[in-house]
Amino acid sequence: MTSLSVLQKVAIYILPVIFAITLHEAAHAYMAKKYGDNTAQLLGRLSLNPLHHIDPIGTIFFPLVGLLLGGFIFGWAKPVPINYANLRNPKKDMFWIAIAGPLSNLAMALMWALLLKLSFYLNGYFANLLILMSKAEI
């Protein structure tokens, strides 16, 4: 594949990361609601809109500095607010709320692996972009 434009690099590398962060945080919020705490929903965090989960420092500044310095890219999103008093069984419920984010990441890893496998059967430009997105190489 020829060299990629800046817009193509953003679509290939940044969009999957934003999707992963958003789904991770929304999974925490969904499980909190499921176990009785609607705090995240009331604050608009039970959403797949990335703007509701982006932390200016953790999601934009730190990764950008890491990228510019050519080093390790590190970042975070806004944590999902949880009111333990609203949970029916706080210790057990917090386990499921906490694990929901990493489980969503695992599900996305499996999805990207399947898309990578599918992309080998496709031809053309779309297949190449899908392979790059699935491999997430920078």
N, CA, C and O atoms as CSV, one atom per row, in Angstrom:
chain,resi,resn,atom,element,x,y,z
A,1,MET,N,N,0.844,-1.178,0.000
A,1,MET,CA,C,0.000,0.000,0.000
A,1,MET,C,C,0.884,1.233,0.000
A,1,MET,O,O,1.948,1.239,0.619
A,2,THR,N,N,0.453,2.262,-0.682
A,2,THR,CA,C,1.206,3.501,-0.730
A,2,THR,C,C,1.129,4.203,0.622
A,2,THR,O,O,0.387,3.789,1.513
A,3,SER,N,N,1.913,5.275,0.755
A,3,SER,CA,C,1.891,5.995,2.027
A,3,SER,C,C,0.505,6.597,2.258
A,3,SER,O,O,-0.196,6.962,1.314
A,4,LEU,N,N,0.135,6.691,3.512
A,4,LEU,CA,C,-1.197,7.137,3.879
A,4,LEU,C,C,-1.219,8.630,4.187
A,4,LEU,O,O,-0.249,9.185,4.703
A,5,SER,N,N,-2.337,9.268,3.864
A,5,SER,CA,C,-2.510,10.678,4.211
A,5,SER,C,C,-2.806,10.783,5.705
A,5,SER,O,O,-3.091,9.778,6.357
A,6,VAL,N,N,-2.740,11.993,6.242
A,6,VAL,CA,C,-3.018,12.211,7.665
A,6,VAL,C,C,-4.446,11.781,7.995
A,6,VAL,O,O,-4.673,11.151,9.027
A,7,LEU,N,N,-5.398,12.106,7.147
A,7,LEU,CA,C,-6.794,11.729,7.378
A,7,LEU,C,C,-6.956,10.213,7.403
A,7,LEU,O,O,-7.704,9.681,8.223
A,8,GLN,N,N,-6.264,9.520,6.512
A,8,GLN,CA,C,-6.327,8.058,6.499
A,8,GLN,C,C,-5.723,7.469,7.775
A,8,GLN,O,O,-6.258,6.513,8.338
A,9,LYS,N,N,-4.602,8.047,8.227
A,9,LYS,CA,C,-3.985,7.566,9.463
A,9,LYS,C,C,-4.912,7.772,10.655
A,9,LYS,O,O,-5.002,6.908,11.528
A,10,VAL,N,N,-5.601,8.908,10.698
A,10,VAL,CA,C,-6.548,9.169,11.779
A,10,VAL,C,C,-7.662,8.127,11.756
A,10,VAL,O,O,-8.013,7.566,12.794
A,11,ALA,N,N,-8.213,7.871,10.578
A,11,ALA,CA,C,-9.301,6.897,10.461
A,11,ALA,C,C,-8.826,5.498,10.840
A,11,ALA,O,O,-9.565,4.734,11.461
A,12,ILE,N,N,-7.618,5.172,10.474
A,12,ILE,CA,C,-7.107,3.824,10.720
A,12,ILE,C,C,-6.707,3.606,12.176
A,12,ILE,O,O,-6.974,2.542,12.734
A,13,TYR,N,N,-6.079,4.585,12.791
A,13,TYR,CA,C,-5.526,4.381,14.119
A,13,TYR,C,C,-6.329,5.022,15.247
A,13,TYR,O,O,-6.521,4.401,16.292
A,14,ILE,N,N,-6.793,6.231,15.058
A,14,ILE,CA,C,-7.454,6.949,16.141
A,14,ILE,C,C,-8.899,6.498,16.328
A,14,ILE,O,O,-9.339,6.330,17.465
A,15,LEU,N,N,-9.639,6.299,15.262
A,15,LEU,CA,C,-11.046,5.924,15.395
A,15,LEU,C,C,-11.249,4.610,16.150
A,15,LEU,O,O,-12.127,4.553,17.011
A,16,PRO,N,N,-10.489,3.560,15.873
A,16,PRO,CA,C,-10.662,2.341,16.674
A,16,PRO,C,C,-10.338,2.538,18.161
A,16,PRO,O,O,-10.978,1.934,19.022
A,17,VAL,N,N,-9.356,3.371,18.455
A,17,VAL,CA,C,-9.002,3.631,19.847
A,17,VAL,C,C,-10.126,4.388,20.548
A,17,VAL,O,O,-10.499,4.049,21.670
A,18,ILE,N,N,-10.663,5.410,19.890
A,18,ILE,CA,C,-11.786,6.174,20.462
A,18,ILE,C,C,-12.986,5.251,20.664
A,18,ILE,O,O,-13.668,5.333,21.685
A,19,PHE,N,N,-13.245,4.372,19.692
A,19,PHE,CA,C,-14.342,3.409,19.816
A,19,PHE,C,C,-14.111,2.498,21.026
A,19,PHE,O,O,-15.045,2.228,21.781
A,20,ALA,N,N,-12.890,2.028,21.213
A,20,ALA,CA,C,-12.567,1.135,22.323
A,20,ALA,C,C,-12.758,1.835,23.668
A,20,ALA,O,O,-13.341,1.264,24.590
A,21,ILE,N,N,-12.274,3.055,23.778
A,21,ILE,CA,C,-12.418,3.817,25.024
A,21,ILE,C,C,-13.889,4.059,25.333
A,21,ILE,O,O,-14.331,3.884,26.469
A,22,THR,N,N,-14.635,4.459,24.325
A,22,THR,CA,C,-16.054,4.765,24.504
A,22,THR,C,C,-16.839,3.530,24.930
A,22,THR,O,O,-17.625,3.583,25.876
A,23,LEU,N,N,-16.628,2.431,24.237
A,23,LEU,CA,C,-17.358,1.208,24.569
A,23,LEU,C,C,-16.963,0.690,25.954
A,23,LEU,O,O,-17.812,0.185,26.688
A,24,HIS,N,N,-15.707,0.809,26.311
A,24,HIS,CA,C,-15.220,0.392,27.619
A,24,HIS,C,C,-15.964,1.153,28.729
A,24,HIS,O,O,-16.492,0.543,29.659
A,25,GLU,N,N,-15.999,2.463,28.625
A,25,GLU,CA,C,-16.658,3.276,29.656
A,25,GLU,C,C,-18.171,3.088,29.643
A,25,GLU,O,O,-18.792,3.057,30.705
A,26,ALA,N,N,-18.770,2.963,28.475
A,26,ALA,CA,C,-20.212,2.730,28.391
A,26,ALA,C,C,-20.582,1.387,29.002
A,26,ALA,O,O,-21.667,1.246,29.567
A,27,ALA,N,N,-19.699,0.397,28.899
A,27,ALA,CA,C,-19.960,-0.911,29.499
A,27,ALA,C,C,-20.011,-0.797,31.022
A,27,ALA,O,O,-20.873,-1.399,31.662
A,28,HIS,N,N,-19.084,-0.021,31.606
A,28,HIS,CA,C,-19.137,0.220,33.050
A,28,HIS,C,C,-20.470,0.881,33.424
A,28,HIS,O,O,-21.130,0.468,34.378
A,29,ALA,N,N,-20.853,1.905,32.667
A,29,ALA,CA,C,-22.094,2.639,32.961
A,29,ALA,C,C,-23.319,1.741,32.818
A,29,ALA,O,O,-24.239,1.812,33.632
A,30,TYR,N,N,-23.333,0.904,31.795
A,30,TYR,CA,C,-24.466,0.001,31.578
A,30,TYR,C,C,-24.620,-0.969,32.748
A,30,TYR,O,O,-25.726,-1.188,33.242
A,31,MET,N,N,-23.502,-1.546,33.185
A,31,MET,CA,C,-23.572,-2.502,34.287
A,31,MET,C,C,-23.972,-1.813,35.589
A,31,MET,O,O,-24.702,-2.392,36.393
A,32,ALA,N,N,-23.509,-0.598,35.805
A,32,ALA,CA,C,-23.922,0.137,37.007
A,32,ALA,C,C,-25.434,0.338,37.003
A,32,ALA,O,O,-26.090,0.161,38.030
A,33,LYS,N,N,-25.985,0.706,35.851
A,33,LYS,CA,C,-27.436,0.878,35.740
A,33,LYS,C,C,-28.147,-0.451,35.963
A,33,LYS,O,O,-29.177,-0.504,36.635
A,34,LYS,N,N,-27.607,-1.503,35.410
A,34,LYS,CA,C,-28.218,-2.827,35.559
A,34,LYS,C,C,-28.310,-3.242,37.029
A,34,LYS,O,O,-29.262,-3.910,37.431
A,35,TYR,N,N,-27.315,-2.842,37.829
A,35,TYR,CA,C,-27.295,-3.219,39.241
A,35,TYR,C,C,-27.885,-2.148,40.158
A,35,TYR,O,O,-27.721,-2.213,41.377
A,36,GLY,N,N,-28.568,-1.168,39.576
A,36,GLY,CA,C,-29.347,-0.235,40.385
A,36,GLY,C,C,-28.838,1.184,40.502
A,36,GLY,O,O,-29.516,2.017,41.102
A,37,ASP,N,N,-27.676,1.498,39.957
A,37,ASP,CA,C,-27.152,2.858,40.057
A,37,ASP,C,C,-27.290,3.576,38.719
A,37,ASP,O,O,-26.612,3.231,37.751
A,38,ASN,N,N,-28.158,4.563,38.667
A,38,ASN,CA,C,-28.360,5.295,37.414
A,38,ASN,C,C,-27.601,6.622,37.382
A,38,ASN,O,O,-27.917,7.489,36.568
A,39,THR,N,N,-26.605,6.792,38.256
A,39,THR,CA,C,-25.820,8.028,38.300
A,39,THR,C,C,-25.168,8.325,36.947
A,39,THR,O,O,-25.246,9.451,36.454
A,40,ALA,N,N,-24.540,7.341,36.360
A,40,ALA,CA,C,-23.877,7.543,35.063
A,40,ALA,C,C,-24.884,7.936,33.990
A,40,ALA,O,O,-24.604,8.795,33.155
A,41,GLN,N,N,-26.045,7.312,34.015
A,41,GLN,CA,C,-27.077,7.649,33.031
A,41,GLN,C,C,-27.550,9.085,33.223
A,41,GLN,O,O,-27.718,9.816,32.247
A,42,LEU,N,N,-27.767,9.495,34.471
A,42,LEU,CA,C,-28.227,10.852,34.744
A,42,LEU,C,C,-27.208,11.899,34.302
A,42,LEU,O,O,-27.575,13.021,33.954
A,43,LEU,N,N,-25.925,11.528,34.317
A,43,LEU,CA,C,-24.863,12.456,33.906
A,43,LEU,C,C,-24.487,12.305,32.431
A,43,LEU,O,O,-23.496,12.881,31.981
A,44,GLY,N,N,-25.280,11.528,31.673
A,44,GLY,CA,C,-25.047,11.373,30.242
A,44,GLY,C,C,-23.913,10.443,29.878
A,44,GLY,O,O,-23.441,10.476,28.742
A,45,ARG,N,N,-23.458,9.619,30.799
A,45,ARG,CA,C,-22.316,8.755,30.536
A,45,ARG,C,C,-22.701,7.376,30.032
A,45,ARG,O,O,-21.832,6.602,29.633
A,46,LEU,N,N,-23.993,7.054,30.043
A,46,LEU,CA,C,-24.466,5.799,29.458
A,46,LEU,C,C,-24.714,6.077,27.986
A,46,LEU,O,O,-25.853,6.108,27.520
A,47,SER,N,N,-23.612,6.278,27.263
A,47,SER,CA,C,-23.683,6.756,25.887
A,47,SER,C,C,-22.518,6.218,25.085
A,47,SER,O,O,-21.434,5.983,25.618
A,48,LEU,N,N,-22.757,6.023,23.785
A,48,LEU,CA,C,-21.666,5.657,22.877
A,48,LEU,C,C,-21.082,6.889,22.181
A,48,LEU,O,O,-20.300,6.766,21.239
A,49,ASN,N,N,-21.466,8.063,22.650
A,49,ASN,CA,C,-20.905,9.310,22.126
A,49,ASN,C,C,-19.541,9.528,22.784
A,49,ASN,O,O,-19.470,9.715,23.999
A,50,PRO,N,N,-18.464,9.507,22.006
A,50,PRO,CA,C,-17.125,9.642,22.595
A,50,PRO,C,C,-16.924,10.952,23.336
A,50,PRO,O,O,-16.111,11.008,24.259
A,51,LEU,N,N,-17.631,11.997,22.967
A,51,LEU,CA,C,-17.457,13.289,23.633
A,51,LEU,C,C,-17.840,13.221,25.109
A,51,LEU,O,O,-17.351,14.020,25.909
A,52,HIS,N,N,-18.699,12.287,25.478
A,52,HIS,CA,C,-19.124,12.151,26.873
A,52,HIS,C,C,-18.060,11.458,27.720
A,52,HIS,O,O,-18.131,11.502,28.949
A,53,HIS,N,N,-17.078,10.820,27.090
A,53,HIS,CA,C,-16.085,10.027,27.815
A,53,HIS,C,C,-14.671,10.586,27.719
A,53,HIS,O,O,-13.782,10.130,28.439
A,54,ILE,N,N,-14.449,11.548,26.859
A,54,ILE,CA,C,-13.099,12.088,26.649
A,54,ILE,C,C,-12.695,13.009,27.791
A,54,ILE,O,O,-13.412,13.946,28.142
A,55,ASP,N,N,-11.532,12.720,28.360
A,55,ASP,CA,C,-10.920,13.575,29.364
A,55,ASP,C,C,-9.860,14.403,28.635
A,55,ASP,O,O,-8.966,13.827,28.016
A,56,PRO,N,N,-9.934,15.735,28.688
A,56,PRO,CA,C,-8.983,16.543,27.907
A,56,PRO,C,C,-7.513,16.222,28.188
A,56,PRO,O,O,-6.697,16.201,27.267
A,57,ILE,N,N,-7.180,15.977,29.425
A,57,ILE,CA,C,-5.790,15.678,29.768
A,57,ILE,C,C,-5.439,14.230,29.403
A,57,ILE,O,O,-4.448,13.981,28.717
A,58,GLY,N,N,-6.246,13.295,29.860
A,58,GLY,CA,C,-5.922,11.877,29.706
A,58,GLY,C,C,-6.153,11.308,28.330
A,58,GLY,O,O,-5.450,10.385,27.918
A,59,THR,N,N,-7.135,11.844,27.602
A,59,THR,CA,C,-7.462,11.284,26.295
A,59,THR,C,C,-6.806,12.054,25.152
A,59,THR,O,O,-6.609,11.507,24.067
A,60,ILE,N,N,-6.468,13.315,25.391
A,60,ILE,CA,C,-5.904,14.126,24.306
A,60,ILE,C,C,-4.458,14.534,24.603
A,60,ILE,O,O,-3.561,14.233,23.816
A,61,PHE,N,N,-4.223,15.211,25.722
A,61,PHE,CA,C,-2.908,15.779,25.999
A,61,PHE,C,C,-1.815,14.721,26.167
A,61,PHE,O,O,-0.810,14.756,25.458
A,62,PHE,N,N,-2.003,13.785,27.097
A,62,PHE,CA,C,-0.967,12.777,27.349
A,62,PHE,C,C,-0.652,11.925,26.115
A,62,PHE,O,O,0.521,11.756,25.784
A,63,PRO,N,N,-1.669,11.381,25.423
A,63,PRO,CA,C,-1.335,10.605,24.218
A,63,PRO,C,C,-0.639,11.445,23.144
A,63,PRO,O,O,0.259,10.953,22.461
A,64,LEU,N,N,-1.046,12.700,22.991
A,64,LEU,CA,C,-0.423,13.568,21.990
A,64,LEU,C,C,1.040,13.832,22.331
A,64,LEU,O,O,1.904,13.779,21.455
A,65,VAL,N,N,1.316,14.115,23.587
A,65,VAL,CA,C,2.704,14.340,24.010
A,65,VAL,C,C,3.529,13.071,23.793
A,65,VAL,O,O,4.652,13.138,23.293
A,66,GLY,N,N,2.978,11.921,24.167
A,66,GLY,CA,C,3.680,10.655,23.948
A,66,GLY,C,C,3.968,10.410,22.481
A,66,GLY,O,O,5.051,9.951,22.117
A,67,LEU,N,N,2.983,10.723,21.633
A,67,LEU,CA,C,3.154,10.543,20.190
A,67,LEU,C,C,4.221,11.491,19.653
A,67,LEU,O,O,5.068,11.082,18.859
A,68,LEU,N,N,4.187,12.747,20.077
A,68,LEU,CA,C,5.156,13.743,19.599
A,68,LEU,C,C,6.576,13.431,20.065
A,68,LEU,O,O,7.543,13.698,19.352
A,69,LEU,N,N,6.694,12.868,21.260
A,69,LEU,CA,C,8.018,12.530,21.779
A,69,LEU,C,C,8.512,11.179,21.271
A,69,LEU,O,O,9.644,10.775,21.535
A,70,GLY,N,N,7.642,10.491,20.536
A,70,GLY,CA,C,8.031,9.211,19.948
A,70,GLY,C,C,8.117,8.077,20.949
A,70,GLY,O,O,8.730,7.043,20.682
A,71,GLY,N,N,7.509,8.272,22.080
A,71,GLY,CA,C,7.586,7.242,23.118
A,71,GLY,C,C,6.284,6.506,23.307
A,71,GLY,O,O,5.481,6.369,22.384
A,72,PHE,N,N,6.094,6.043,24.505
A,72,PHE,CA,C,4.938,5.264,24.891
A,72,PHE,C,C,3.691,6.148,24.919
A,72,PHE,O,O,3.719,7.236,25.494
A,73,ILE,N,N,2.615,5.698,24.314
A,73,ILE,CA,C,1.366,6.446,24.316
A,73,ILE,C,C,0.511,5.925,25.455
A,73,ILE,O,O,0.175,4.741,25.504
A,74,PHE,N,N,0.160,6.820,26.373
A,74,PHE,CA,C,-0.593,6.469,27.562
A,74,PHE,C,C,-1.740,7.449,27.716
A,74,PHE,O,O,-1.590,8.635,27.422
A,75,GLY,N,N,-2.879,6.965,28.173
A,75,GLY,CA,C,-3.995,7.863,28.379
A,75,GLY,C,C,-5.116,7.212,29.142
A,75,GLY,O,O,-5.020,6.050,29.536
A,76,TRP,N,N,-6.181,7.958,29.351
A,76,TRP,CA,C,-7.342,7.461,30.069
A,76,TRP,C,C,-8.565,8.282,29.674
A,76,TRP,O,O,-8.451,9.338,29.052
A,77,ALA,N,N,-9.721,7.779,30.045
A,77,ALA,CA,C,-10.987,8.475,29.815
A,77,ALA,C,C,-11.535,8.936,31.169
A,77,ALA,O,O,-10.975,8.617,32.217
A,78,LYS,N,N,-12.626,9.684,31.131
A,78,LYS,CA,C,-13.286,10.067,32.380
A,78,LYS,C,C,-13.809,8.802,33.053
A,78,LYS,O,O,-14.424,7.964,32.394
A,79,PRO,N,N,-13.575,8.655,34.341
A,79,PRO,CA,C,-14.131,7.479,35.018
A,79,PRO,C,C,-15.651,7.596,35.135
A,79,PRO,O,O,-16.195,8.694,35.252
A,80,VAL,N,N,-16.312,6.466,35.101
A,80,VAL,CA,C,-17.771,6.447,35.232
A,80,VAL,C,C,-18.124,6.667,36.700
A,80,VAL,O,O,-17.628,5.957,37.574
A,81,PRO,N,N,-18.987,7.658,36.971
A,81,PRO,CA,C,-19.375,7.905,38.364
A,81,PRO,C,C,-20.323,6.816,38.875
A,81,PRO,O,O,-21.275,6.437,38.194
A,82,ILE,N,N,-20.048,6.324,40.076
A,82,ILE,CA,C,-20.883,5.283,40.674
A,82,ILE,C,C,-21.198,5.667,42.111
A,82,ILE,O,O,-20.315,6.043,42.882
A,83,ASN,N,N,-22.472,5.563,42.450
A,83,ASN,CA,C,-22.915,5.797,43.815
A,83,ASN,C,C,-23.180,4.428,44.444
A,83,ASN,O,O,-24.187,3.781,44.156
A,84,TYR,N,N,-22.261,4.003,45.303
A,84,TYR,CA,C,-22.351,2.671,45.905
A,84,TYR,C,C,-23.650,2.472,46.685
A,84,TYR,O,O,-24.141,1.349,46.794
A,85,ALA,N,N,-24.203,3.546,47.223
A,85,ALA,CA,C,-25.432,3.439,48.017
A,85,ALA,C,C,-26.610,2.969,47.165
A,85,ALA,O,O,-27.578,2.429,47.703
A,86,ASN,N,N,-26.546,3.162,45.859
A,86,ASN,CA,C,-27.636,2.746,44.980
A,86,ASN,C,C,-27.549,1.277,44.583
A,86,ASN,O,O,-28.515,0.723,44.058
A,87,LEU,N,N,-26.422,0.649,44.823
A,87,LEU,CA,C,-26.255,-0.752,44.429
A,87,LEU,C,C,-26.946,-1.668,45.438
A,87,LEU,O,O,-26.941,-1.413,46.642
A,88,ARG,N,N,-27.537,-2.737,44.915
A,88,ARG,CA,C,-28.250,-3.675,45.780
A,88,ARG,C,C,-27.294,-4.490,46.656
A,88,ARG,O,O,-27.545,-4.684,47.845
A,89,ASN,N,N,-26.216,-4.957,46.070
A,89,ASN,CA,C,-25.202,-5.742,46.777
A,89,ASN,C,C,-23.839,-5.178,46.349
A,89,ASN,O,O,-23.210,-5.704,45.432
A,90,PRO,N,N,-23.387,-4.107,47.016
A,90,PRO,CA,C,-22.223,-3.349,46.523
A,90,PRO,C,C,-20.979,-4.160,46.198
A,90,PRO,O,O,-20.376,-3.931,45.150
A,91,LYS,N,N,-20.569,-5.090,47.039
A,91,LYS,CA,C,-19.332,-5.840,46.775
A,91,LYS,C,C,-19.464,-6.696,45.521
A,91,LYS,O,O,-18.587,-6.666,44.657
A,92,LYS,N,N,-20.535,-7.448,45.415
A,92,LYS,CA,C,-20.739,-8.315,44.244
A,92,LYS,C,C,-20.995,-7.472,42.988
A,92,LYS,O,O,-20.444,-7.752,41.924
A,93,ASP,N,N,-21.826,-6.450,43.122
A,93,ASP,CA,C,-22.171,-5.608,41.967
A,93,ASP,C,C,-20.955,-4.863,41.427
A,93,ASP,O,O,-20.803,-4.726,40.213
A,94,MET,N,N,-20.079,-4.375,42.328
A,94,MET,CA,C,-18.881,-3.659,41.873
A,94,MET,C,C,-17.937,-4.567,41.094
A,94,MET,O,O,-17.244,-4.105,40.187
A,95,PHE,N,N,-17.901,-5.840,41.433
A,95,PHE,CA,C,-17.087,-6.772,40.650
A,95,PHE,C,C,-17.540,-6.767,39.196
A,95,PHE,O,O,-16.722,-6.644,38.285
A,96,TRP,N,N,-18.859,-6.903,38.980
A,96,TRP,CA,C,-19.388,-6.964,37.616
A,96,TRP,C,C,-19.274,-5.625,36.904
A,96,TRP,O,O,-19.039,-5.584,35.697
A,97,ILE,N,N,-19.439,-4.533,37.637
A,97,ILE,CA,C,-19.275,-3.203,37.032
A,97,ILE,C,C,-17.825,-3.004,36.605
A,97,ILE,O,O,-17.558,-2.513,35.508
A,98,ALA,N,N,-16.895,-3.386,37.467
A,98,ALA,CA,C,-15.468,-3.209,37.163
A,98,ALA,C,C,-15.025,-4.081,35.999
A,98,ALA,O,O,-14.248,-3.635,35.155
A,99,ILE,N,N,-15.501,-5.306,35.941
A,99,ILE,CA,C,-15.039,-6.238,34.904
A,99,ILE,C,C,-15.692,-5.958,33.544
A,99,ILE,O,O,-15.196,-6.417,32.515
A,100,ALA,N,N,-16.787,-5.217,33.534
A,100,ALA,CA,C,-17.502,-4.951,32.281
A,100,ALA,C,C,-16.625,-4.237,31.248
A,100,ALA,O,O,-16.694,-4.554,30.061
A,101,GLY,N,N,-15.805,-3.282,31.683
A,101,GLY,CA,C,-14.927,-2.566,30.746
A,101,GLY,C,C,-13.910,-3.480,30.089
A,101,GLY,O,O,-13.842,-3.531,28.861
A,102,PRO,N,N,-13.108,-4.211,30.875
A,102,PRO,CA,C,-12.150,-5.138,30.266
A,102,PRO,C,C,-12.811,-6.217,29.413
A,102,PRO,O,O,-12.258,-6.615,28.388
A,103,LEU,N,N,-13.990,-6.697,29.823
A,103,LEU,CA,C,-14.691,-7.694,29.002
A,103,LEU,C,C,-15.118,-7.100,27.661
A,103,LEU,O,O,-15.109,-7.789,26.641
A,104,SER,N,N,-15.494,-5.817,27.665
A,104,SER,CA,C,-15.843,-5.177,26.391
A,104,SER,C,C,-14.607,-5.072,25.498
A,104,SER,O,O,-14.710,-5.213,24.279
A,105,ASN,N,N,-13.430,-4.822,26.103
A,105,ASN,CA,C,-12.188,-4.786,25.326
A,105,ASN,C,C,-11.858,-6.159,24.740
A,105,ASN,O,O,-11.403,-6.261,23.601
A,106,LEU,N,N,-12.088,-7.200,25.518
A,106,LEU,CA,C,-11.871,-8.557,25.027
A,106,LEU,C,C,-12.807,-8.869,23.861
A,106,LEU,O,O,-12.390,-9.451,22.860
A,107,ALA,N,N,-14.066,-8.481,23.997
A,107,ALA,CA,C,-15.028,-8.687,22.905
A,107,ALA,C,C,-14.599,-7.929,21.649
A,107,ALA,O,O,-14.722,-8.443,20.537
A,108,MET,N,N,-14.093,-6.700,21.830
A,108,MET,CA,C,-13.619,-5.927,20.675
A,108,MET,C,C,-12.388,-6.575,20.051
A,108,MET,O,O,-12.247,-6.565,18.829
A,109,ALA,N,N,-11.496,-7.136,20.864
A,109,ALA,CA,C,-10.322,-7.822,20.315
A,109,ALA,C,C,-10.758,-8.997,19.454
A,109,ALA,O,O,-10.205,-9.224,18.378
A,110,LEU,N,N,-11.742,-9.736,19.924
A,110,LEU,CA,C,-12.265,-10.852,19.126
A,110,LEU,C,C,-12.917,-10.344,17.833
A,110,LEU,O,O,-12.749,-10.941,16.770
A,111,MET,N,N,-13.662,-9.233,17.938
A,111,MET,CA,C,-14.291,-8.651,16.751
A,111,MET,C,C,-13.228,-8.232,15.727
A,111,MET,O,O,-13.375,-8.500,14.535
A,112,TRP,N,N,-12.148,-7.570,16.197
A,112,TRP,CA,C,-11.088,-7.138,15.279
A,112,TRP,C,C,-10.374,-8.342,14.669
A,112,TRP,O,O,-9.970,-8.304,13.506
A,113,ALA,N,N,-10.218,-9.405,15.449
A,113,ALA,CA,C,-9.599,-10.624,14.901
A,113,ALA,C,C,-10.460,-11.227,13.797
A,113,ALA,O,O,-9.943,-11.669,12.772
A,114,LEU,N,N,-11.770,-11.243,14.008
A,114,LEU,CA,C,-12.680,-11.747,12.968
A,114,LEU,C,C,-12.666,-10.846,11.733
A,114,LEU,O,O,-12.695,-11.334,10.604
A,115,LEU,N,N,-12.621,-9.528,11.952
A,115,LEU,CA,C,-12.546,-8.604,10.814
A,115,LEU,C,C,-11.232,-8.771,10.059
A,115,LEU,O,O,-11.204,-8.673,8.833
A,116,LEU,N,N,-10.149,-9.023,10.783
A,116,LEU,CA,C,-8.867,-9.269,10.125
A,116,LEU,C,C,-8.952,-10.521,9.262
A,116,LEU,O,O,-8.496,-10.529,8.119
A,117,LYS,N,N,-9.534,-11.567,9.812
A,117,LYS,CA,C,-9.707,-12.812,9.053
A,117,LYS,C,C,-10.575,-12.570,7.816
A,117,LYS,O,O,-10.254,-13.045,6.727
A,118,LEU,N,N,-11.669,-11.834,7.985
A,118,LEU,CA,C,-12.560,-11.510,6.867
A,118,LEU,C,C,-11.841,-10.687,5.800
A,118,LEU,O,O,-12.056,-10.889,4.605
A,119,SER,N,N,-10.995,-9.767,6.231
A,119,SER,CA,C,-10.321,-8.878,5.270
A,119,SER,C,C,-9.401,-9.641,4.320
A,119,SER,O,O,-9.133,-9.167,3.216
A,120,PHE,N,N,-8.914,-10.810,4.726
A,120,PHE,CA,C,-8.060,-11.607,3.838
A,120,PHE,C,C,-8.841,-12.170,2.652
A,120,PHE,O,O,-8.255,-12.543,1.636
A,121,TYR,N,N,-10.171,-12.229,2.788
A,121,TYR,CA,C,-11.011,-12.740,1.710
A,121,TYR,C,C,-11.534,-11.628,0.806
A,121,TYR,O,O,-12.148,-11.899,-0.226
A,122,LEU,N,N,-11.290,-10.384,1.194
A,122,LEU,CA,C,-11.722,-9.239,0.389
A,122,LEU,C,C,-10.566,-8.772,-0.479
A,122,LEU,O,O,-9.404,-9.076,-0.207
A,123,ASN,N,N,-10.892,-8.044,-1.506
A,123,ASN,CA,C,-9.860,-7.480,-2.376
A,123,ASN,C,C,-9.975,-5.968,-2.388
A,123,ASN,O,O,-11.035,-5.408,-2.110
A,124,GLY,N,N,-8.888,-5.325,-2.707
A,124,GLY,CA,C,-8.920,-3.896,-2.946
A,124,GLY,C,C,-8.546,-3.034,-1.752
A,124,GLY,O,O,-8.049,-3.515,-0.733
A,125,TYR,N,N,-8.801,-1.763,-1.913
A,125,TYR,CA,C,-8.408,-0.731,-0.960
A,125,TYR,C,C,-9.074,-0.937,0.389
A,125,TYR,O,O,-8.424,-0.806,1.427
A,126,PHE,N,N,-10.373,-1.263,0.389
A,126,PHE,CA,C,-11.102,-1.456,1.643
A,126,PHE,C,C,-10.478,-2.574,2.466
A,126,PHE,O,O,-10.360,-2.450,3.685
A,127,ALA,N,N,-10.084,-3.647,1.830
A,127,ALA,CA,C,-9.469,-4.770,2.537
A,127,ALA,C,C,-8.158,-4.337,3.185
A,127,ALA,O,O,-7.884,-4.722,4.322
A,128,ASN,N,N,-7.347,-3.549,2.493
A,128,ASN,CA,C,-6.075,-3.081,3.048
A,128,ASN,C,C,-6.293,-2.202,4.274
A,128,ASN,O,O,-5.581,-2.334,5.269
A,129,LEU,N,N,-7.278,-1.301,4.204
A,129,LEU,CA,C,-7.571,-0.437,5.349
A,129,LEU,C,C,-8.082,-1.257,6.528
A,129,LEU,O,O,-7.711,-0.998,7.672
A,130,LEU,N,N,-8.922,-2.232,6.256
A,130,LEU,CA,C,-9.451,-3.081,7.310
A,130,LEU,C,C,-8.340,-3.903,7.962
A,130,LEU,O,O,-8.349,-4.112,9.175
A,131,ILE,N,N,-7.403,-4.361,7.170
A,131,ILE,CA,C,-6.248,-5.092,7.721
A,131,ILE,C,C,-5.437,-4.176,8.629
A,131,ILE,O,O,-5.040,-4.584,9.720
A,132,LEU,N,N,-5.186,-2.947,8.195
A,132,LEU,CA,C,-4.421,-2.006,9.025
A,132,LEU,C,C,-5.164,-1.676,10.326
A,132,LEU,O,O,-4.552,-1.615,11.392
A,133,MET,N,N,-6.482,-1.465,10.237
A,133,MET,CA,C,-7.269,-1.176,11.433
A,133,MET,C,C,-7.233,-2.359,12.388
A,133,MET,O,O,-7.092,-2.179,13.598
A,134,SER,N,N,-7.360,-3.550,11.858
A,134,SER,CA,C,-7.396,-4.744,12.701
A,134,SER,C,C,-6.056,-5.011,13.374
A,134,SER,O,O,-6.010,-5.474,14.514
A,135,LYS,N,N,-4.984,-4.723,12.681
A,135,LYS,CA,C,-3.667,-4.962,13.243
A,135,LYS,C,C,-3.264,-3.856,14.208
A,135,LYS,O,O,-2.449,-4.084,15.102
A,136,ALA,N,N,-3.827,-2.652,14.038
A,136,ALA,CA,C,-3.567,-1.498,14.896
A,136,ALA,C,C,-2.078,-1.220,15.042
A,136,ALA,O,O,-1.583,-1.012,16.149
A,137,GLU,N,N,-1.375,-1.218,13.930
A,137,GLU,CA,C,0.051,-0.896,13.964
A,137,GLU,C,C,0.239,0.597,13.775
A,137,GLU,O,O,-0.446,1.224,12.966
A,138,ILE,N,N,1.155,1.152,14.512
A,138,ILE,CA,C,1.484,2.571,14.349
A,138,ILE,C,C,2.955,2.673,13.990
A,138,ILE,O,O,3.469,3.775,13.801
